[in-house]
Amino acid sequence: MKRDPLDHKGLIRESYRIEGIVAEECRSIFLDWALSLPDGQDTQAAIEVMLERYATDNPDHPMTQVLRDGQKTAEAPRRRGGWKARPRN
């Protein structure tokens, strides 16, 4: 089986297969998935792909709602700190 570069651990795919999964569990899975995306991956684009792949057949699944919530709040990671953040004298 070929690994999906946007879900290489199969976290999102498997969350849709778990019977009785609740939103809290989906949020935890989503966070793990988002943190494991490849460096430089556009999170918004990855969420969009996951929604296209799973939401149509599973509109009432808690992971669908978590992905939609993530779509609203996801933004590109920003570097914090470094020389620009240090106070200048």
N, C-alpha and C positions, 0 to 999 in steps of 0.2 A: 504494500500500500504506500503510495506516494504521500509524503508529509506536506501539509498545507503551510506555506510560509507565514500566513497570518494567524494560524491556530496550530502551531507545530506540536503543542502538547495535547491537542484535541479537547481543550477545556470547554470551549463554547459548544462544540458538537456534542460532547458527553453530557453537558448540563441539560440539553434538550431531551436527552434520553432518560434522565433520572425521574422516576415517577414520584410525585409528591414533593418535589423540590420547592422551597419557599424563597421569597425575595431576598432574605438575609443571606442565604446560602449562595444565591446567584450573584449578589454584590461581592461576596468574598471571591468567588470564581472569576468574576469580571476583573477585579483588581489584580489577581494573579495573572490573568491573561494580558491585561494592559501592560503590566510591568515586564512581561516576557516578550513583548513585541520587539522586532529587530530595531537596532539603533537607527535613527533617522526616519523610521516609519511614521507616516502621517496617521495619527490616532483616529481622527475624524473619518478618513478614508477607510481605515480598517473596520471601524464600527459600521460604516455604511455597507461594506461588503458582507459583514456578518448578518446585518438586518436583511439585506437582499436574499441571502442564502437561507435564512431560517424563519424570519418573521411572517412571511406570507402564509406558510403552512401552520404556524404556531402563534397566531395573533394574541392569544390570551395567556401565553406562557410567561412566568415571571422574568425569565431571562430577556424576553423581548422588551419588556418594560425597562429593565435595567440598562439594556443597550440604548434604548431611546433616551433615558435619563443621561447616560454617558455621552450621548451625541450632543446634548444641550450644553454640557459642561466641559467637554474635553477641549483642550487646547495644547498647542505644541509646548513641550517642556522648555523652560527657560533656565539658563544658567544663573545661579545666584552666587554672589561672592566674587572672589578673585580680586584683582587689583583695582577694578573700577568701583567696587563696593567699599574699599578701604577709605577711611577719612583722610583728607589731604590737610596738611599743616601749612 
